[in-house]
Amino acid sequence: MAGSSVETPAFLDTVEGEISFFRSIMRSRPVGIHRHFHVLTMRSSIHKDTGHWVAVDELWQKLRSCYDTDALDSIVRF
C-alpha cells in the first residue's frame, strides 16, 4: 500500500523480542558498576537468539520501562 502510515513495532516490543530480552536479563544482570558491559552482553545474547541487532539505547529504554534502574543501582553493592 503506497502511502500507508502503519508503523511496525520496535523489535523489543514484539513477542520474540520480549522473550529474548527477558532471557538476556537472566543471563546478565545489568546493574551495578559493570552495568554497561552487561547491556552489551544482553545485546549479543539477543542477536545470538534472534539474529536481530538491537541498539544499546533501545535496550536501556526497555530496561527503564520495566524496572526502576536507579533504585536497583542504589541497592546493589559491589
C-alpha positions as CSV (number, residue, x, y, z in Angstrom):
1,M,0.0,0.0,0.0
2,A,1.6,3.2,-1.1
3,G,1.3,6.0,1.5
4,S,0.3,3.7,4.3
5,S,1.3,5.0,7.7
6,V,1.2,1.7,9.5
7,E,4.2,1.5,11.9
8,T,5.8,-1.8,12.7
9,P,6.6,-2.2,16.5
10,A,10.1,-2.0,17.7
11,F,11.7,-5.4,17.9
12,L,11.8,-5.4,21.7
13,D,8.0,-4.8,21.7
14,T,7.3,-8.0,19.7
15,V,6.7,-11.3,21.4
16,E,10.0,-12.7,20.1
17,G,11.9,-9.6,21.2
18,E,10.5,-9.5,24.7
19,I,11.2,-13.2,25.3
20,S,14.7,-12.8,24.1
21,F,15.1,-9.5,26.2
22,F,14.0,-11.2,29.4
23,R,16.2,-14.3,28.7
24,S,19.1,-12.0,28.2
25,I,18.4,-10.3,31.6
26,M,18.5,-13.7,33.3
27,R,22.0,-14.3,31.8
28,S,23.5,-10.9,32.7
29,R,22.4,-8.6,35.5
30,P,22.5,-5.0,34.0
31,V,23.0,-3.3,37.4
32,G,25.9,-2.0,39.4
33,I,29.3,-0.8,38.3
34,H,29.6,-3.0,35.3
35,R,26.0,-2.4,34.0
36,H,27.1,-1.0,30.7
37,F,29.2,-4.1,29.9
38,H,26.2,-6.3,30.9
39,V,24.0,-4.4,28.5
40,L,26.5,-5.2,25.7
41,T,26.3,-8.8,26.8
42,M,22.5,-8.6,26.6
43,R,22.7,-7.2,23.1
44,S,25.0,-10.0,21.9
45,S,22.7,-12.6,23.6
46,I,19.6,-11.2,21.8
47,H,21.5,-11.2,18.5
48,K,22.6,-14.8,19.1
49,D,19.0,-15.9,19.9
50,T,17.1,-14.0,17.2
51,G,19.6,-12.7,14.5
52,H,18.4,-9.1,15.3
53,W,20.8,-6.4,16.4
54,V,19.2,-4.1,18.9
55,A,20.6,-0.6,19.6
56,V,22.0,-0.1,23.1
57,D,19.8,2.9,23.6
58,E,16.7,0.7,22.9
59,L,17.9,-1.8,25.5
60,W,18.3,1.0,28.1
61,Q,14.9,2.4,27.2
62,K,13.2,-1.1,27.6
63,L,15.1,-1.7,30.9
64,R,13.8,1.7,32.2
65,S,10.3,0.9,31.1
66,C,10.3,-2.4,33.0
67,Y,12.4,-1.6,36.1
68,D,13.4,1.4,38.3
69,T,17.1,1.1,37.3
70,D,18.2,4.0,39.5
71,A,16.7,2.2,42.6
72,L,18.3,-1.1,41.6
73,D,21.7,0.6,41.2
74,S,21.4,2.2,44.6
75,I,20.8,-1.0,46.4
76,V,23.4,-3.1,44.6
77,R,26.8,-3.2,46.4
78,F,30.0,-4.3,44.6
